[in-house]
Amino acid sequence: MRTSLVSLVVLFAATSSLAGPKFVNEEYSLTPISDGIYSFIAPESDSGVVQGNCTLIIGDDAALLVDSGQFPSLAQRMVADTKKLTAKPVRYLVNTHWHFDHVWGNGVFRDAYPGLAIISTEFTRELVEREGPKTIKNQPKVNSDQAAQYHKAVADGRFPNGPALDDDEKQFLTRIADTLEHINAEFPDTVHAPPTIGFEKKLTINLGTRTAEVLWLGRANTGGDAIVWLPDSKTLLTGDAVVYPAPFAFGSYMSEWPATLQKMIDLHPATIIPGHGPVMHDTTYLRTLIEMFQALTMQVNQAVAEKLTLAEMRKRVTLSDFEKRLAGNDRMRIRDFRGGFLYPAIDRAYQEATGTLKPESMDE
């Protein structure tokens, strides 16, 4: 199951000490970006469960929100903060893509701002419509089953037929299990509220003296990634086409992603708000991503030409130099680099190279 809720690849050799007792659905950093722009920046996850960054853009006549997050309780807090920041109505909500850590707060904002227009690419609208109801229904049991599996492994000191777990691994598995159990309380309040307006290439929204351009520049993290460009402040909101400290690559388009990133760079943004991670003020990280995606695609294509199996390919294509640059010696970040990016990226690049690209879904 591809999920923005949990990365299912757990690399026990790459675990680390866990920081802080809070869960990811309990906090964000309200960050002023520039005049009338505020971001709700999510913390870096220590459990595989993530919350996307959300951004409020205020004009003279109305406000626009970019993404609504995953958790209704956190969305309610964002609504309260939004009403403190502006009396202007939030008339528009843009979902940058269909992954539910950017979508499941939609219902809370729709209730708070009647008549809210929820906007996305048509691709994203269709995926939210298709995948949303079944995921809301099925995910609590998936979470409970995974939590029980991890608690048992900790109690037994190992997974069935696996090596013994060390203390770091036990601590990490306990954190995942506790988090999965904790966030299950969010599901009774999670409402399926898909986008109501789909667009193809560009939609310009006038907020009153300020315009927001909602753009589709090409396939990247998903087939329907929308970005939001604010010409007056040269602010770029990327969704998960840019994620720090390592991208997600579940269901992604590895050979096309670099061209989409280059189009973002060509806008010459002064401020970049990624889908996850801190606010950026230059395009250095985007250029690193382009270099890494191109290296991965080249290496996978070469391995396919040599008729290597997918299993053999996963052993050869390590991107160890990029892992060092992005994750350093941080064992948690190494786990996330491999489980959230490298392994699914190899799979997708292999599918591209062999003409077997699978449709995006929660099962990817």
SEZA-29904 format. One record per residue: x, y, z of N, C-alpha, C, O in turn; residue number from 0. Coordinates in steps of 0.2 Angstrom, whole numbers. Each point is the difference from the previous one (the first is absolute). Layout:
# residues N
NODE  n.c1  n.c2  n.c3 ca.c1 ca.c2 ca.c3  c.c1  c.c2  c.c3  o.c1  o.c2  o.c3  nr
NODE     X     Y     Z     X     Y     Z     X     Y     Z     X     Y     Z NUM
...
***
This chain:
# residues 364
NODE  n.c1  n.c2  n.c3 ca.c1 ca.c2 ca.c3  c.c1  c.c2  c.c3  o.c1  o.c2  o.c3  nr
NODE     4    -6     0    -4     6     0     4     6     0     4     1     5   0
NODE    -4     3   -10     3     7     0    -4     4     5    -6     1    -1   1
NODE    10     2     6    -4     5     4     4     5     2     6     0     2   2
NODE    -9     6    -2     3     6     3    -1    -1     8     3     4     4   3
NODE    -7    -9    -2     0    -1     7     6    -3     3     2     2     5   4
NODE     0    -8    -8     6    -4     2     4    -2    -5    -3    -2    -5   5
NODE     9     2     5     5    -3    -4     0    -7     2     2    -2     6   6
NODE    -3    -3   -11    -1    -7     2     7    -3     0     1    -6     3   7
NODE     4     9    -5     7    -3     0     3     3     6     2     5     0   8
NODE     0   -10     5     3     2     6     7    -3     0     1    -6    -1   9
NODE     4    11     1     7    -2    -1     3     0     7     2     5     2  10
NODE    -2   -11     1     2     0     7     7     2     2     2     3     5  11
NODE     2    -4   -10     7     2     1     1     7     0     6     3     1  12
NODE   -11     1    -3     1     7    -1    -4     4     5    -2     6    -1  13
NODE     0    -9     7    -4     4     5     4     4     4     6     0     0  14
NODE    -9     5     4     3     4     4    -4     2     6    -5    -3     1  15
NODE     8     6     4    -3     2     6    -6     5    -2     1     4    -5  16
NODE    -6    -4     9    -6     4    -2     0     6     4     2     0     6  17
NODE    -5     5    -9     0     7     3    -7     2     2    -4     0    -5  18
NODE     3     1    11    -6     4     2    -6    -5     1    -1    -5    -4  19
NODE    -4     6     8    -5    -4     2    -6     2    -5    -5    -4     0  20
NODE     4     9    -3    -5     2    -4    -1    -4    -6     5    -3    -3  21
NODE   -11     2     0    -2    -3    -6    -1     5    -5    -1     6     1  22
NODE     2    -8    -8     0     5    -5    -6     3    -1    -1     5    -4  23
NODE    -5    -8     6    -6     4    -1    -2     4     6    -6     3     1  24
NODE    11    -1     3    -1     4     6     4     7    -1    -1     4     5  25
NODE     5    -3   -10     3     6     0     2     3    -8     0    -5    -4  26
NODE     1    11     4     3     3    -6     3     7     2    -2     2     5  27
NODE     6     1    -9     3     6     1    -3     5    -5     0     0    -6  28
NODE    -4     5     9    -3     5    -4     5     5    -2     3     4     5  29
NODE    -1    -3   -11     6     3    -2    -2     6    -5    -3    -1    -6  30
NODE     4     7     8    -1     6    -5     5    -1    -6     6    -1     1  31
NODE    -9     2    -7     5    -1    -6     1     7    -3     6     2    -1  32
NODE   -11     2     0     0     7    -2    -6     3     1    -5    -3     4  33
NODE     4     9    -6    -7     4     2    -6    -4    -3     0    -1    -6  34
NODE    -4    -1    11    -6    -4    -2     1    -7    -2    -5    -3    -2  35
NODE    11     0     4     1    -7    -2     3    -4     7     5     3     3  36
NODE    -9    -8    -1     2    -4     6     0    -7    -2    -5    -3    -3  37
NODE    10    -1     5     0    -7    -1     0    -4     7     2     3     5  38
NODE    -6    -8    -5     0    -5     5     5    -5    -1    -2    -5    -3  39
NODE     8     5     6     5    -4    -2     0    -6     5     1     0     6  40
NODE    -2    -6    -9     0    -6     4     7    -2     2     5     1    -3  41
NODE    -5    -5     9     7    -2     2     2    -6    -4    -4    -3    -3  42
NODE    11     2     3     3    -6    -3    -3    -6     4     1     0     6  43
NODE    -3    -5   -10    -3    -6     4     5    -5     3     6     0    -3  44
NODE    -7    -3     8     4    -5     3    -3    -7     0     2    -4     4  45
NODE    -8     4    -8    -4    -6     0    -2    -3    -6    -3    -5     0  46
NODE     4     8    -6    -2    -1    -6    -7     2    -1    -3     0    -6  47
NODE    -1     3    11    -6     4    -1     1     7    -1     4     3     4  48
NODE    -6     0    -9     2     7    -2    -7     4    -1    -5    -2    -1  49
NODE     7     9     2    -5     5    -1     3     5    -5     6     2     1  50
NODE   -10     0    -7     3     4    -5     0     7     3    -4     2     4  51
NODE     8     3    -7     0     7     1    -6     3    -3    -2    -3    -5  52
NODE    -1     8     8    -6     3    -2     2     8     0     4     2     4  53
NODE    -7     2    -9     2     7     0    -6     4    -2    -5    -2    -4  54
NODE     4     7     8    -6     5     0     3     6    -4     5     3     1  55
NODE    -9    -1    -6     2     6    -4    -6     5     0    -6    -2    -2  56
NODE     7     8     4    -5     5     2     0     5    -5     5     4    -1  57
NODE   -10    -2    -3    -1     5    -4    -5     6     3    -2    -1     6  58
NODE     1     6   -10    -4     5     3    -8    -2     0    -4     2     4  59
NODE     2    -7    -8    -7    -2     0    -1    -7     3    -5    -1     3  60
NODE    10    -3    -4    -1    -7     2     7    -3     2     5     2    -2  61
NODE    -6    -8     5     7    -4     1    -1    -7    -3    -5    -2    -2  62
NODE    11    -1     1     1    -6    -4     4    -5     5     5     3     3  63
NODE    -6    -9    -2     4    -5     3     3    -5    -4    -4    -2    -5  64
NODE    10     1     5     3    -5    -4     1    -6     5     4     0     4  65
NODE    -8    -6    -6     0    -6     4    -3     1     7     0     5     3  66
NODE    -3   -11    -1    -4     1     7     3    -5     5    -3    -1     5  67
NODE     8    -3    -7     3    -5     5    -4    -6     0    -5    -1    -3  68
NODE     7    -4     8    -3    -6     1    -5    -1     5    -4    -4     0  69
NODE     5     8     6    -3    -2     6    -6     6     1     2     6     1  70
NODE    -8    -8     0    -5     5     2     1     4     6    -1     6     0  71
NODE     4    -9     5     1     4     6     5     5    -1     0     6     2  72
NODE     5    -7    -6     5     5    -2    -3     5    -5     2     6     1  73
NODE    -6    -8    -5    -4     5    -5    -4     5     4     0     5    -2  74
NODE    -3    -8     7    -4     4     5     4     6     3    -2     6     1  75
NODE     8    -8     1     5     5     3     2     5    -5     1     6     1  76
NODE     0    -9    -8     2     5    -5    -6     5    -2     2     6    -1  77
NODE    -8    -8     2    -6     4    -1     0     6     5    -1     5    -2  78
NODE     2    -7     8     1     4     6     5     6    -1    -1     6     1  79
NODE     7    -9    -3     6     5    -2    -2     4    -6     2     6     0  80
NODE    -5    -9    -5    -2     4    -6    -4     6     2     0     6    -2  81
NODE    -5    -7     6    -5     5     2     3     5     5    -2     6     0  82
NODE     7    -7     3     4     5     4     4     4    -5     1     6     1  83
NODE     2    -9    -6     4     4    -5    -4     4    -5     3     5    -2  84
NODE    -9    -7     0    -4     4    -4    -7    -1     1    -3    -5     1  85
NODE    -1    11    -3    -7    -1     0    -3    -1    -7    -6    -1    -1  86
NODE    11     1    -4    -2    -2    -7    -2    -7     0     2    -4     3  87
NODE    -7     3    -7    -2    -7    -1     5    -4    -4     3     2    -5  88
NODE    -2    -9     7     3    -4    -4    -4    -3    -5    -4    -4     1  89
NODE     4     6    -7    -4    -1    -6     3    -6    -4    -4    -3    -4  90
NODE    10     2     4     3    -5    -4     5    -4     4     4     2     4  91
NODE    -4    -9    -6     5    -5     3     3    -4    -6    -4    -3    -3  92
NODE    10     3     3     4    -3    -6     3    -7     3     4     1     5  93
NODE    -6    -6    -7     3    -7     1     6    -1    -5    -2    -1    -6  94
NODE     8     1     8     5    -1    -4     1    -6    -4     2    -1    -5  95
NODE    -5    -5     9     0    -6    -3    -4    -5     4    -3     3     5  96
NODE     2    -9    -6    -6    -4     3     2    -3     6    -4    -3     3  97
NODE    11     2    -1     2    -3     6    -3     3     6    -1     6     1  98
NODE    -2   -10     4    -5     2     5     3     4     5    -4     3     4  99
NODE    11    -3    -3     3     5     5    -1     7    -3     2     5     4 100
NODE    -5    -4    -9    -1     7    -3    -7     2    -1    -2     5    -3 101
NODE    -3   -10     4    -7     0    -2    -5    -1     5    -5     3     0 102
NODE     7    -7     6    -5    -2     4    -3     6     5    -4    -2     4 103
NODE     8     7    -4    -3     6     4    -5     4    -4    -3     5     2 104
NODE     1    -7    -9    -4     4    -4    -7     1     3    -3     5     0 105
NODE     0   -10     3    -6     0     3    -1     5     6    -5     3     1 106
NODE    10    -2     3     0     5     5     0     7    -2    -4     4     2 107
NODE     8    -3    -7     0     7    -3    -7     1    -4    -2     6     0 108
NODE     0   -11    -3    -7     1    -4    -5     2     5    -5     4    -1 109
NODE     5    -7     7    -5     1     5     1     7     3    -5     4     1 110
NODE    11    -2     0     2     7     3    -2     5    -5    -1     6     2 111
NODE     2    -7    -9    -1     5    -5    -5    -2    -5     2    -3    -5 112
NODE    -8     3     6    -5    -2    -4     1     3    -7     1     6    -1 113
NODE    -2   -10    -5     1     2    -6     7    -1    -3     2     3    -5 114
NODE     2    -5     9     7    -1    -1     1    -4    -7    -3    -5    -1 115
NODE     7     8    -3     2    -4    -7     6    -4     1     5     3     2 116
NODE    -5    -9    -2     6    -4     0     2    -2    -7    -3    -3    -4 117
NODE     9     5     3     3     0    -7     6    -5     0     4    -1     5 118
NODE    -3    -3   -11     5    -4    -1     1    -1    -7    -5     2    -4 119
NODE    10    -6     1     0    -2    -7    -6    -5     0    -2    -3     5 120
NODE     0     2   -11    -5    -5    -1     2    -7     2    -4    -4     2 121
NODE    11     2    -3     3    -6     1    -1    -1     8    -2    -5     2 122
NODE     4    10     2    -1     0     7    -7    -1     2    -1    -4     5 123
NODE    -3     8    -7    -7    -1     1    -3    -7     0    -3    -3     4 124
NODE     5     0   -10    -3    -7    -1     3    -5     5    -3    -5     2 125
NODE    10     6    -1     3    -5     5    -3     1     7    -1    -5     3 126
NODE     0    11    -1    -3     1     7    -7    -3     0    -2    -4     5 127
NODE    -2     5   -10    -7    -3    -1     1    -8     1    -4    -3     3 128
NODE     9     0    -7     0    -7     0     3    -3     6    -2    -5     2 129
NODE     8     8     1     3    -3     5    -2     2     7     1    -4     5 130
NODE    -4    10    -4    -2     2     6    -4    -4     4     1    -2     6 131
NODE    -8     1    -8    -4    -4     4     2    -7     3    -1    -1     6 132
NODE     4    -3   -11     3    -6     2     5     0     5     1    -4     5 133
NODE     4     9    -5     5     1     4    -2     2     7     2    -2     5 134
NODE    -7     7    -5    -3     2     7    -3    -6     3     1     0     6 135
NODE    -4    -4    -9    -3    -6     2     5    -5     3    -1    -3     5 136
NODE     6     1    -9     4    -5     1     6     1     4     3    -4     4 137
NODE     0    11    -4     6     1     3     0    -1     8     5    -2     2 138
NODE   -10     3     2     0    -1     7     2    -8     2     4    -1     4 139
NODE    -7    -3    -8     2    -7     1     7    -2    -2     4    -3     3 140
NODE    -2     6    -9     7    -1    -2     5     3     6     5    -3     1 141
NODE    -6     9     1     4     3     6     0    -5     6     5    -1     3 142
NODE   -11    -1    -1     0    -4     6     3    -7    -1     4    -2     4 143
NODE    -4    -1   -10     3    -6    -1     8     1     0     4    -4     2 144
NODE    -2     9    -6     7     2     0     3     1     8     5    -2     1 145
NODE    -9     6     2     2     2     7     1    -7     4     5    -1     4 146
NODE   -10    -3    -4     0    -7     3     6    -4    -2     4    -3     4 147
NODE    -2     3   -10     6    -3    -3     6     2     3     5    -3     2 148
NODE    -4    10    -2     6     3     3     0    -1     8     6    -1     2 149
NODE   -11     2     1     0    -2     7     2    -7     2     4    -1     4 150
NODE    -6    -3    -8     2    -7     1     7    -2    -1     4    -3     3 151
NODE    -1     7    -9     7    -1    -1     4     3     5     5    -3     2 152
NODE    -7     8     1     4     3     6     0    -5     6     5    -1     3 153
NODE   -11    -1    -2    -1    -5     6     4    -6    -1     3    -3     4 154
NODE    -3     0   -10     4    -6    -2     7     1    -1     4    -4     0 155
NODE    -2    11    -1     7     1    -2     2    -1    -7     6     1    -1 156
NODE   -10    -3    -3     1    -1    -7    -7    -1    -4    -5    -1     3 157
NODE     6     2   -10    -6    -2    -4     1    -7    -1     6    -3     1 158
NODE   -11    -1    -3     0    -7    -2     6    -1    -5     0     3    -5 159
NODE     4    -8     7     6    -2    -4     5     6    -2     4    -1    -4 160
NODE    -4     6     8     4     6    -1     6     0     6    -1    -4     5 161
NODE     5     8    -6     6     1     5    -3     4     6    -5     3     0 162
NODE     9    -4     5    -2     4     6     0     7     0     4     3    -4 163
NODE    -9     0     7     0     8    -1     4     3     6     0    -3     6 164
NODE     3     8    -8     4     4     5    -4     5     4    -6     0    -2 165
NODE     8     3     7    -4     5     3    -3     6    -4    -5     2     1 166
NODE     9     0    -6    -2     6    -4    -6    -3    -4    -4     4    -1 167
NODE     5   -10    -2    -5    -3    -4    -7    -1     4    -5     2    -3 168
NODE     6    -4     9    -6    -1     4    -3     7     1    -7     1     0 169
NODE    11     4     2    -3     7     1    -4     2    -6    -5     3     1 170
NODE     9    -4    -7    -3     3    -6    -7    -3    -1    -5     3    -2 171
NODE     5   -10     2    -6    -4    -1    -6     2     5    -6     1    -2 172
NODE     8     0     8    -5     2     5    -3     7    -2    -6     1     1 173
NODE    11     4    -3    -3     6    -2    -5     0    -6    -5     3     0 174
NODE     7    -7    -5    -5    -1    -6    -6    -3     3    -6     3    -2 175
NODE     6    -8     6    -6    -3     2    -4     5     4    -7     0    -1 176
NODE    10     3     6    -4     5     4    -3     6    -5    -6     2     2 177
NODE    10     0    -7    -3     5    -4    -6    -2    -4    -5     3    -1 178
NODE     6    -9    -2    -6    -3    -4    -6    -1     5    -6     2    -3 179
NODE     6    -4     9    -5    -1     4    -3     7     2    -6     1     1 180
NODE    11     4     0    -2     7     2    -4     3    -6    -6     3     2 181
NODE     8    -3    -8    -4     3    -5    -6    -3    -2    -4     3    -4 182
NODE     3    -9     6    -7    -3    -2    -6     4     3    -5    -1    -3 183
NODE     6     4     8    -5     5     3    -2     5    -5    -6     3     1 184
NODE    10    -2    -6    -2     6    -5    -5    -3    -5    -4     4    -3 185
NODE     3   -10     2    -4    -3    -6    -7     2     1    -3     1    -5 186
NODE     0    -2    11    -7     1     0    -2     8    -2    -6     1    -2 187
NODE    11     3     3    -1     7    -2     2     2    -7     0     6    -2 188
NODE     3   -11    -2     3     1    -6    -6    -1    -6    -3    -5     0 189
NODE     2    11    -3    -6     0    -5     3     0    -7     5     4    -2 190
NODE    -8    -8    -2     2     0    -8    -3     7    -3    -6     1    -1 191
NODE    11     3     0    -2     7    -3     5     1    -6     5     4     1 192
NODE    -7    -7    -7     5     1    -6     0     6    -3    -5     4     2 193
NODE     9    -2    -6     0     6    -4    -6     1    -4    -3    -5    -2 194
NODE     0    11     2    -6     1    -4     2     4    -7    -5     0    -4 195
NODE    11     2     3     2     3    -6     6    -3    -2     5     0     3 196
NODE    -5    -3   -10     6    -2    -2     3     4    -6    -4     3    -4 197
NODE    10    -2     3     3     3    -5     5    -4    -4     2    -5     3 198
NODE     1     7    -9     5    -4    -3     7     3     0     4    -3     2 199
NODE    -3    10    -4     6     3    -1     1     6     5     5     0     3 200
NODE   -10     4    -3     1     6     4    -6     3     2    -5     0    -4 201
NODE     5     3    10    -6     3     3     2     6     4     4    -1     4 202
NODE    -6     7    -6     2     6     4    -6     2     4    -6     1    -2 203
NODE     8     1     8    -5     1     6     2     7     2     5     2     2 204
NODE   -10     3    -2     1     7     2    -3     0     7    -6    -1     1 205
NODE    10     3     4    -2     0     7    -1     8     2    -1     1     5 206
NODE     2     3   -10    -1     7     1     7     3     1     3     0     6 207
NODE     0     4   -11     7     3     0     5    -6    -1     6     2    -1 208
NODE    -8    -8     3     5    -5     0    -3    -6    -5    -5    -2     1 209
NODE     9    -1    -5    -2    -6    -4     4    -6     2     6     1     1 210
NODE    -9    -6    -2     4    -7     1    -1    -4    -6    -6    -1    -2 211
NODE    11    -1    -1     0    -4    -6     1    -8     2     5    -2     3 212
NODE   -10    -2    -4     0    -7     1     2    -3    -6    -4     0    -5 213
NODE     9    -4     5     3    -2    -6     2    -8     0     1    -3     5 214
NODE    -2     0   -11     2    -7    -1     6     0    -4    -1     2    -6 215
NODE     7    -3     8     6     0    -4     3    -6    -3     4    -1    -4 216
NODE    -8    -5     6     2    -6    -2     0    -5     5    -1     1     6 217
NODE     2    -8    -8     0    -5     6     6     0     4     5     1    -3 218
NODE    -6    -3     9     6     0     5    -1    -5     5     0    -6    -1 219
NODE    -2     9     7    -2    -5     6    -6    -4    -2    -1    -6     2 220
NODE    -4    10    -5    -6    -4    -3    -1     3    -7     3     4    -2 221
NODE    -8    -7    -1    -2     2    -7    -4     6     0    -1     3    -5 222
NODE    -1     0    11    -4     6     0     3     5     5    -4     4     2 223
NODE    10    -3    -1     3     5     4    -2     7    -2     2     2    -5 224
NODE    -5     2    10    -1     7    -2     5     4     5     1    -2     5 225
NODE     1     7    -8     4     5     4    -4     6     0    -4     2    -4 226
NODE     6     2     9    -3     7     1     6     5    -1     4     0     4 227
NODE    -5     5    -8     5     5    -1    -3     7     1    -5     2    -2 228
NODE     8     2     7    -2     6     1     5     5    -3     5     2     3 229
NODE    -7     1    -8     5     5    -4     2     6     4     6     2     0 230
NODE   -11     1     5     2     6     3     6    -1     5     4     4     1 231
NODE    -4   -10     2     5    -1     5     6    -5    -2     4    -2     3 232
NODE    -5    -1    -9     4    -5    -3     0    -6     5     6    -3     1 233
NODE   -11     1     1    -1    -6     5    -3    -6    -4    -5     1    -4 234
NODE     9    -6     5    -2    -7    -4    -2    -5     5     4    -1     5 235
NODE   -10    -2    -5    -3    -5     4     0    -6    -4    -4    -1    -5 236
NODE     8    -4     6     2    -6    -4    -5    -6     1     1    -5    -4 237
NODE    -4     4    10    -3    -6     2     6    -5     0     6     2     1 238
NODE    -7    -9    -2     5    -5     1     4    -1    -6     4    -5     0 239
NODE    -4    10    -5     5     0    -5     7     1     3     5    -1    -3 240
NODE    -5     5     9     6     1     4    -2    -2     7    -4     3     3 241
NODE     8    -7     0     0    -3     7     7     0     2     4    -3    -3 242
NODE    -3     6     9     6     0     4    -1    -4     6    -5     1     4 243
NODE    10    -5    -1     7    -1    -3     1    -5    -6     5    -1    -2 244
NODE   -10    -3     1     0    -5    -6    -7     0    -3    -5     0     4 245
NODE     5    -1   -10    -7     0    -4    -3    -6     2     3    -5     1 246
NODE   -10     5    -3    -4    -7     0     0    -2    -7    -1     5    -5 247
NODE     1   -11     3     0    -2    -7    -5    -6    -1     0    -4    -4 248
NODE    -6     4     8    -5    -5    -1    -4     2    -6    -4     5     1 249
NODE     4    -9    -6    -5     1    -5     3     6    -5    -4     3    -3 250
NODE    10    -1     4     3     6    -3     2    -1    -7     0    -6    -3 251
NODE     3    11    -1     2     0    -7     7     2     0     1     6    -1 252
NODE     3   -10     2     7     1     1     4     4    -6     4     4     1 253
NODE    -6    -6    -7     3     3    -6    -3     6    -2     4     4    -3 254
NODE   -10    -2     5    -3     6    -1     1     6     5     0     6    -1 255
NODE     1    -9     7     1     5     6     5     5    -1    -2     6     2 256
NODE     8    -7    -4     5     5    -1    -3     6    -5     2     6     2 257
NODE    -5    -7    -7    -3     5    -4    -5     4     3     0     7    -1 258
NODE    -4   -10     5    -5     4     4     4     5     5    -2     6     1 259
NODE     7    -9     3     4     4     4     3     6    -3     1     5     3 260
NODE     2    -6    -9     3     5    -4    -4     6    -1     2     6     0 261
NODE    -8    -8    -2    -5     5    -1    -2     5     6    -1     6    -1 262
NODE     2   -10     7    -1     4     6     6     5     1    -1     6     2 263
NODE     7    -9    -3     6     4     0     0     6    -5     2     6     2 264
NODE    -5    -7    -8     0     5    -5    -5     6     2     0     6    -3 265
NODE    -4    -7     9    -4     6     2     4     4     4    -3     6     2 266
NODE     9    -8     0     4     4     5    -3     2     6    -1     6     2 267
NODE    -1   -11     2    -4     2     6     5     3     6     6    -2     0 268
NODE    -8     6     4     4     3     5    -2    -4     7     5    -1     4 269
NODE   -11    -2    -4    -1    -4     6    -4    -7    -3    -4     1    -4 270
NODE     6    -6     7    -3    -7    -2    -2    -3     6     3    -1     5 271
NODE   -10    -1    -5    -3    -4     5    -1    -7    -2    -5    -1    -4 272
NODE     9    -4     6    -1    -7    -2    -6    -3     3    -3     3     5 273
NODE     1    -9    -8    -5    -4     3     1    -2     7    -5    -1     4 274
NODE    11    -1    -2     3    -1     6     7     3     1     3     0    -5 275
NODE    -2     2    11     7     3     1    -1     8     1    -5     3    -1 276
NODE    11     0     2     1     7     2    -1     4    -6     1    -2    -6 277
NODE    -3     8     7     0     5    -5     7     1    -3     5     0     4 278
NODE    -4     1   -11     6     1    -3     0     6    -4    -5     3    -1 279
NODE    11     0     0     1     7    -3     5     0    -6     2     5    -2 280
NODE    -1   -11    -1     4    -1    -6    -2    -7    -3    -4    -4     3 281
NODE     6     3    -9    -2    -6    -3     6    -6     0     0    -4    -4 282
NODE     4     5     9     6    -5     0    -3    -7     1     2    -5    -3 283
NODE    -7     4     8    -2    -6     1    -4    -3    -6     1    -6    -1 284
NODE    -5    10    -3    -3    -2    -6     5    -3    -5    -1    -5    -3 285
NODE     7     8     3     5    -2    -5     3    -7     2     2    -4    -4 286
NODE    -1     4    11     2    -7     2    -5    -5    -2     2    -6    -1 287
NODE    -8     7     2    -5    -5    -2     0    -2    -7     0    -6    -2 288
NODE     1    11    -2     0    -1    -7     6    -5    -2     0    -5    -3 289
NODE     6     7     6     6    -4    -1    -1    -7     3     2    -5    -3 290
NODE    -5     4     8    -1    -7     3    -5    -4    -4     1    -6    -1 291
NODE    -7     9    -1    -5    -4    -4     4    -2    -7    -2    -5    -2 292
NODE     5    10    -1     4    -2    -6     5    -6     1     0    -4    -4 293
NODE     3     4     9     5    -5     2    -3    -7     1     2    -5    -3 294
NODE    -8     5     7    -4    -6     1    -2    -3    -7     0    -6    -1 295
NODE    -3    11    -3    -3    -3    -6     5    -3    -5    -1    -5    -3 296
NODE     7     9     3     5    -3    -4     3    -7     2     1    -4    -4 297
NODE     0     4    11     2    -7     3    -5    -5    -1     2    -6    -2 298
NODE    -8     7     3    -5    -5    -1    -1    -2    -8     0    -6    -1 299
NODE     0    11    -3     0    -2    -7     6    -4    -2    -1    -5    -4 300
NODE     7     6     6     6    -4    -1    -1    -7     3     2    -5    -4 301
NODE    -5     5    10    -1    -7     2    -5    -4    -4     1    -6     0 302
NODE    -6     9    -2    -5    -3    -4     3    -2    -7    -1    -6    -2 303
NODE     6    10    -1     3    -2    -6     4    -6     1     1    -4    -4 304
NODE     2     3    10     4    -6     2    -4    -6     2     3    -5     2 305
NODE   -10     6    -2    -4    -5     2     0    -2     7    -1    -6     1 306
NODE     3    10     3    -1    -1     7    -7    -1     3    -4     4    -3 307
NODE     3    -8     8    -7     0     3    -1     6     4     5     3     2 308
NODE   -11    -2     0    -1     5     5     3    -1     6     3     5     3 309
NODE    -2   -11     0     3    -1     6     8     1    -1     3     3     5 310
NODE     0    -4   -10     7     1    -1     1     8    -1     5     2     2 311
NODE   -10     1    -5     0     7    -1     0     4     7     4     5     1 312
NODE    -8    -7     3     0     3     7     6    -1     4     2     5     4 313
NODE     2   -10    -6     7    -1     4     5     5    -4     4     2     4 314
NODE    -5    -1   -10     5     4    -4    -1     8     1     5     3     2 315
NODE   -11    -1    -3    -2     7     0    -1     2     7    -5    -1     3 316
NODE    10     4     1     0     2     6     0     8     1    -3     2     5 317
NODE     5     2   -10     0     7     1     4     2     6    -3     5     4 318
NODE     8    -9    -2     3     2     7     3     7     0     0     2     6 319
NODE     2     1   -11     3     7     0    -6     4     2     1     5     4 320
NODE    -7    -6    -7    -6     5     2    -2    -2     6    -3     5     4 321
NODE     3   -11    -2    -3    -2     7     5     4     5    -3     3     5 322
NODE     9    -3    -6     5     4     5    -2     7     0     0     3     5 323
NODE    -1     0   -11    -2     7     0    -6     2     3    -1     5     3 324
NODE    -4    -9    -4    -7     2     3    -1    -3     7    -4     3     4 325
NODE     7    -9    -2    -2    -3     6     6     1     5    -1    -1     6 326
NODE     7     2    -9     6     0     5     1    -7     4    -1    -5    -3 327
NODE     2     6     9     1    -6     4    -6    -1     5     0    -4     4 328
NODE    -6     8    -6    -6    -1     4    -4    -6    -2    -2    -1    -5 329
NODE     2    -4    10    -3    -6    -2    -7     0    -1    -2    -4    -4 330
NODE    -2     9     7    -7     0    -2    -1     3    -7    -4    -3    -4 331
NODE     8     8     2     0     2    -7     3    -5    -5    -3     0    -6 332
NODE     7    -4     8     3    -5    -5    -6    -5    -1    -1    -2    -6 333
NODE    -3     0    11    -6    -4    -1    -5     3    -4    -2    -3    -5 334
NODE     1     9     6    -5     4    -4     2     0    -8    -4     0    -4 335
NODE    11     2     3     2     0    -6    -1    -6    -4    -2     0    -6 336
NODE     4    -6     9     0    -6    -3    -8    -3    -1    -2    -2    -5 337
NODE    -1     3    10    -7    -3     0    -5     4    -3    -5    -2    -4 338
NODE     6     9     4    -5     5    -3     2     2    -7    -5     2    -4 339
NODE    11    -2     3     2     2    -7     3    -6    -4    -2    -2    -5 340
NODE     8     0     7     4    -4    -4    -3    -6    -3     0    -1    -6 341
NODE    -3    -3    11    -3    -7    -2    -6     1    -5     0    -3    -5 342
NODE    -5     7     7    -5     2    -5     2     3    -6    -3    -1    -5 343
NODE     8     5     5     2     4    -6     4    -5    -5    -2     0    -6 344
NODE     5    -5     9     3    -5    -4    -5    -4    -4     0    -2    -6 345
NODE    -6     0    10    -5    -4    -3    -4     4    -5    -1    -3    -5 346
NODE     0    10     6    -3     4    -5     4     1    -6    -2    -1    -6 347
NODE     9     2     7     4     1    -6     1    -7    -4     0     0    -6 348
NODE    -1    -6     9     0    -6    -3    -6    -1    -4     0    -2    -6 349
NODE    -6     4     9    -6     0    -4     0     4    -6    -2    -2    -5 350
NODE     5     8     6     0     4    -6     5    -3    -6    -2     0    -5 351
NODE     8    -2     8     4    -3    -5    -2    -6    -4     2    -2    -6 352
NODE    -7    -2     9    -2    -6    -3    -7     1    -2    -3    -5    -3 353
NODE     0    11     3    -7     1    -3    -5    -3     4    -5    -2    -3 354
NODE     6     1    10    -5    -3     4    -2     4     5    -2    -2     6 355
NODE     1     9    -7    -1     5     5    -8    -2     3    -4     0    -4 356
NODE     4     0    10    -6    -2     3    -4     7     2     3     5     1 357
NODE   -10    -5    -1    -4     5     2     1     2     7     1    -4     4 358
NODE    -1    10    -2     0     2     7    -6    -2     4    -5     0    -3 359
NODE     7    -2     9    -6    -2     4     3    -1     7     6     0     1 360
NODE   -10    -1     4     2    -1     7     3    -7     0     4    -1     5 361
NODE    -4    -3   -10     3    -7     0     7     0    -3     3    -5     1 362
NODE    -1    11    -4     7     0    -3     5     0     5     6     0    -1 363
***
